[in-house]
Amino acid sequence: MSLGDGGGYGGGEPGGPDAGGQTRTRLPDGGSDPYGSGRRPRAGLSSRNLITVVGVVVLLIAAIAFANRGGGGQGAADDTPKDTDARPTAPTGTKPVTGKNDGIATGFAKTEQGAQSAAANYAVALGSDGMFKADSRHAIVDQVYTPQAAARLKGSQDKAYSAEFLRKLGLDAAGNAPKGMTFISRTIPVGTKVEQFGDDKAKVAVWYTGLIGMAGPGSTDPVRTDWQTWTFDLSWSGGDWKITNDSQKSGPAPVAGDIPAAGAGEISKAVKDYGGFTYAR
């Protein structure tokens, strides 16, 4: 059976065996294409379509790459937090302070970031083991509170850190740990939040975890973790943020992990080997 003019096979189609009882045979023009020159335009059209599709795909890829490159710059700009309520723990990248006094950061900026940095660093100082000895406690209080607040607090704090209270922690009346033991008290801020901010006043909450306890052989008060939120009322005083009042509440606390507790020696060594940070917003 041969191909007719319309490219169909017999069966009553024009040019088939039933058209006048004649069968016409089309000879190939080029000798190599069994379908003759009549099929070449269709093959040529498919090639052009393929080229067009490839061209469109290339243009789309180029457009997407250009859009992503342009968006990358915009996205980088958007990484700078503009709303502290929406992104309370995102770092600003701004240097927090210009100096330190007795190991406590000083010279905070008169901005929301400066107030948050001050609150975080003051939480670290007030949660340190230095608060359990009278001399260092008074120095810390004088450094982080306003003069009026410091004068008001020292007497009540001295009563709170009584010999009986210190004894329950395993310390002597002067706040010293027994020989061979290490008393640990450390505050680690997790995040800060501005609750109020004005020209000369700010209220900042610090969410933190802490370590407290006695590490050593026979300790009856092993080092444990705690989760608290410490809120500070700050006032701009003497060219820096100072605390006028503060309060604490428990939590929020995450579910405890399944990491085995370290031994007393390992904890003592870690506290000595790993220093603290200057905290910044």
Secondary structure, DSSP 8 states (H G I E B T S, - for coil): ----TTS--STT-TTSTTSTT-------SSSS-TT-GGGHHHHHHHHHHHHHHHHHHHHHHHHHHHHHHHHHHHHHHHTS---TTTSTT--------SEEETTEEE---SSHHHHHHHHHHHHHHHTSGGGGSHHHHHHHHHHHB-HHHHHHHHHHHHHHT-HHHHHHTT--TTS---TT-EEEEEEEEEEEEEEEE-SSEEEEEEEEEEEEEEESTT-SS--EEEEEEEEEEEEEETTEEEEEEEEEEE-------------HHHHHHHHHHS-------
